[in-house]
């Protein structure tokens, strides 16, 4: 997910995407805990996506 794509979305879309990524992160953590995680790099990617979304939301709040 690219930051420039996120900047084109509205706050509502970003909040919805943040909720989806949070659920995805939870599912990945559960898979990791049970030893079923096939791609461990996904955890880091989702975490970074969540941070990007939070950053964009903060930028929008300041503008």
Secondary structure, DSSP 8 states (H G I E B T S, - for coil): --HHHHHTS-HHHHHHHHHHHHHHHHHHHHHHHHT--S-THHHHHHHHHHHHHHHHHHHHHH-
